[in-house]
Amino acid sequence: MPIPVTIADDSSLSRKVVRRALPVDWDVEITEACNGTEALAAVNSGKAEVLFLDLTMPELDGFGVLKYLHEHHAKTVVIVISADIQPEAKRLVDSLGAFRFLQKPLQPEELKQALVEVGLI
């Protein structure tokens, strides 16, 4: 049974990069979200057991998504993929329950290692 995965990023190019970096043999059903509001809609409709999340997005940013998930004890595995590598951003992401913080540009090997560590592959 495929794992429901959502890729949330306001850049279609960035969503494509994440999609291409996923292991080819990983059985997933992918949903894409252009902003945090769409990402939460995907979570609430069961389409995001795993959420790849950018931090800088319109309407609702990644920090807002993480805060909502943290406050509602969501069981979504969140892997943040962002160019915002400031130490404070990383601390906040960690405190809000993200599993990993991967830096853009995304390296497929780093993504695969994060998926192995969480037990998804």
C-alpha positions as CSV (number, residue, x, y, z in Angstrom):
1,M,0.0,0.0,0.0
2,P,1.6,3.3,-1.0
3,I,2.6,5.8,1.6
4,P,0.8,9.2,1.3
5,V,3.4,11.9,0.8
6,T,3.0,15.6,0.3
7,I,5.6,18.0,-1.1
8,A,4.9,21.5,0.0
9,D,6.8,24.3,-1.7
10,D,5.7,27.4,-3.5
11,S,8.3,26.7,-6.2
12,S,7.2,24.2,-8.8
13,L,10.9,23.6,-9.6
14,S,11.6,22.8,-6.0
15,R,8.7,20.4,-5.9
16,K,10.0,18.7,-9.0
17,V,13.5,18.4,-7.5
18,V,12.1,16.7,-4.4
19,R,10.0,14.3,-6.5
20,R,13.1,13.4,-8.5
21,A,15.2,12.8,-5.4
22,L,12.8,10.3,-3.9
23,P,14.0,6.7,-4.2
24,V,12.5,5.1,-7.4
25,D,11.5,1.9,-5.6
26,W,9.7,3.7,-2.7
27,D,6.0,3.0,-2.9
28,V,4.4,6.4,-2.5
29,E,1.4,8.4,-3.6
30,I,2.4,12.1,-4.0
31,T,0.4,15.2,-3.5
32,E,1.8,18.7,-4.1
33,A,1.0,21.8,-2.2
34,C,1.9,25.4,-3.1
35,N,1.6,26.9,0.3
36,G,1.0,26.0,4.0
37,T,-2.7,26.1,3.8
38,E,-2.7,23.5,1.0
39,A,-0.2,21.4,3.0
40,L,-2.5,21.4,6.1
41,A,-5.4,20.4,3.9
42,A,-3.4,17.5,2.6
43,V,-2.5,16.5,6.2
44,N,-6.1,16.7,7.3
45,S,-7.3,14.6,4.4
46,G,-4.9,11.8,5.0
47,K,-2.5,12.7,2.1
48,A,0.5,13.5,4.2
49,E,1.8,10.7,6.3
50,V,5.2,12.2,5.2
51,L,5.4,15.9,4.5
52,F,8.4,17.5,2.8
53,L,8.0,21.2,3.8
54,D,9.6,24.4,2.7
55,L,9.7,27.2,5.3
56,T,9.1,30.3,3.0
57,M,5.7,30.1,1.4
58,P,2.8,32.4,0.9
59,E,-0.5,32.3,2.9
60,L,0.9,30.1,5.7
61,D,4.6,29.5,6.0
62,G,6.4,26.3,7.0
63,F,6.8,27.5,10.6
64,G,3.0,28.0,10.8
65,V,2.4,24.5,9.5
66,L,4.8,23.0,12.0
67,K,3.2,25.0,14.8
68,Y,-0.2,23.7,13.9
69,L,1.0,20.1,13.6
70,H,2.8,20.4,16.9
71,E,-0.2,21.8,18.7
72,H,-2.5,19.2,17.3
73,H,-0.2,16.3,18.0
74,A,-0.2,15.3,14.4
75,K,1.6,12.1,13.6
76,T,2.9,13.4,10.3
77,V,6.7,12.8,9.7
78,V,7.9,16.3,8.6
79,I,11.2,16.8,6.8
80,V,12.0,20.4,6.2
81,I,13.8,21.3,3.0
82,S,14.8,24.9,3.0
83,A,17.4,27.5,2.0
84,D,16.9,29.2,5.3
85,I,19.8,27.8,7.2
86,Q,20.0,30.3,10.0
87,P,20.7,28.6,13.4
88,E,17.5,30.2,14.9
89,A,15.4,28.7,12.1
90,K,16.9,25.3,12.7
91,R,16.3,25.5,16.4
92,L,12.6,26.5,15.9
93,V,12.1,23.7,13.4
94,D,13.5,21.2,15.8
95,S,11.4,22.5,18.7
96,L,8.3,22.2,16.6
97,G,8.9,18.5,15.9
98,A,10.4,18.3,12.4
99,F,12.3,15.1,11.9
100,R,15.1,16.6,9.8
101,F,16.2,19.9,8.3
102,L,17.7,19.4,4.8
103,Q,19.3,22.3,3.0
104,K,18.5,23.4,-0.5
105,P,19.7,22.5,-3.0
106,L,18.5,19.1,-2.0
107,Q,21.0,16.2,-2.3
108,P,19.2,12.9,-3.0
109,E,21.7,11.0,-0.8
110,E,20.8,13.2,2.2
111,L,17.1,12.7,1.6
112,K,17.5,8.9,1.3
113,Q,19.5,8.9,4.6
114,A,16.8,10.8,6.4
115,L,14.2,8.3,5.1
116,V,16.3,5.4,6.3
117,E,16.7,7.0,9.7
118,V,12.9,7.4,10.2
119,G,12.3,3.8,9.0
120,L,10.4,4.7,5.9
121,I,12.7,2.8,3.5
